[in-house]
Amino acid sequence: MVLMMLKDRVAFITGSGRGIGQAIAQLFAKEGAAVFLTARTEKELASVAAEIESGGGRAGYITADLSRDADCTQVVAAARAKFGHIDILVNNAGHYGPVVPVEDYPLADFDKVIAVHLRAAFLLSKLVLPEMYARQYGVILNISSLSAKAAYAWGSAYAAAKAGMLGLTRVTAAEGARKGVRVNAICPGPVTETKMSKELDALLAKKMGVNEEEQLAGFLNGLLQGRAQTAEEIARAALFLCSEQSSAMTGQSINVDGGVAFY
Ligand SMILES: NC(=O)c1ccc[n+]([C@@H]2O[C@H](COP(=O)([O-])OP(=O)(O)OC[C@H]3O[C@@H](n4cnc5c(N)ncnc54)[C@H](OP(=O)(O)O)[C@@H]3O)[C@@H](O)[C@H]2O)c1
């Protein structure tokens, strides 16, 4: 008999209409979790939910712009209405923002990038923690980035938000450790198949005056493995961190980057 790693758990995964969030939702559903999805694009959410349900899994979704506080409150209420409670929160939603130096970075964009990555992760954690503490069980996983640990020009808000998520991870882990709640983060390297990554590559290539393939090849060559990571590889690390396989791990940030960051 194959034992499912998330049997009967309820997982709420943000940014799950495509990319890494979609891969996490599909893998978690395969491992027995009921998954609640959210993002702004309804068509993508509906298609992921339908695929999960057609494979015998359980899924629900609601559209939301997580840079807005009211939407964060609404999605947590909707997830509870659908599945009763939340065992696992994966803060994954986000966009890269402008690719410009600090002195040119529009303040409104800075706020928006911080809001969707860091503020939403904070607010969603704040909303699910009381229930997790009451049930003495919960897992929060924050999808940070290699950008939190390395130095790449022209993405200041993104790097600041992702580094902020690591601080949030450690403090939430400290607060929840003796109340049954574990909190960890993943720092993916380049997952080049996703919309965000493709758009970023195109912008970087344009700025550097090289073609996209050259830009990407140069970057990937700096990784020990010399290749991109897949959304599926990030999802497998997420599954480990959200399952009892990692029961003694909390407050950690795990690099899934093919060998770039070493702390
Ligand atoms: N790809 C990489 O190389 C890489 C590397 C390190 C970390 N990451 C992180 O991984 C996460 C997923 O990125 P991805 O590469 O999978 O990109 P993606 O394919 O573009 O997916 C991003 C997801 O977030 C949702 N989202 C964006 N802004 C939102 C908002 N304001 N409110 C609600 N949902 C929102 C998107 O849906 P809508 O647009 O429909 O809202 C989409 O479902 C991000 O946090 C990203 O920073 C990615």
The ligand as an ORCA input file, in Angstrom:
! r2SCAN-3c Opt
* xyz 0 1
  N      10.228     31.226    -11.385
  C      11.296     31.468    -10.673
  O      12.401     31.461    -11.207
  C      11.202     31.754     -9.207
  C      12.381     31.727     -8.453
  C      12.320     32.001     -7.093
  C      11.104     32.264     -6.504
  N       9.974     32.273     -7.258
  C       8.718     32.585     -6.575
  O       7.784     31.560     -6.809
  C       6.457     32.083     -6.702
  C       5.650     31.637     -7.905
  O       6.200     32.219     -9.087
  P       6.163     31.510    -10.509
  O       7.551     31.525    -11.032
  O       5.416     30.247    -10.437
  O       5.379     32.616    -11.352
  P       3.985     32.604    -12.112
  O       3.862     31.402    -12.982
  O       3.863     33.942    -12.744
  O       2.916     32.429    -10.932
  C       2.625     33.450    -10.018
  C       1.281     33.152     -9.371
  O       0.999     34.185     -8.417
  C      -0.260     34.775     -8.722
  N      -0.276     36.181     -8.338
  C       0.561     37.171     -8.769
  N       0.206     38.337     -8.236
  C      -0.892     38.110     -7.457
  C      -1.726     38.930     -6.657
  N      -1.534     40.254     -6.548
  N      -2.747     38.337     -5.977
  C      -2.970     37.014     -6.089
  N      -2.219     36.186     -6.830
  C      -1.188     36.732     -7.513
  C      -0.401     34.563    -10.225
  O      -1.719     34.601    -10.686
  P      -2.461     35.921    -11.249
  O      -1.492     36.670    -12.102
  O      -3.625     35.332    -11.971
  O      -2.882     36.674    -10.028
  C       0.154     33.160    -10.375
  O      -0.827     32.199    -10.051
  C       6.617     33.601     -6.592
  O       6.522     33.996     -5.235
  C       8.022     33.830     -7.081
  O       8.587     34.997     -6.549
  C       9.993     32.016     -8.580
*
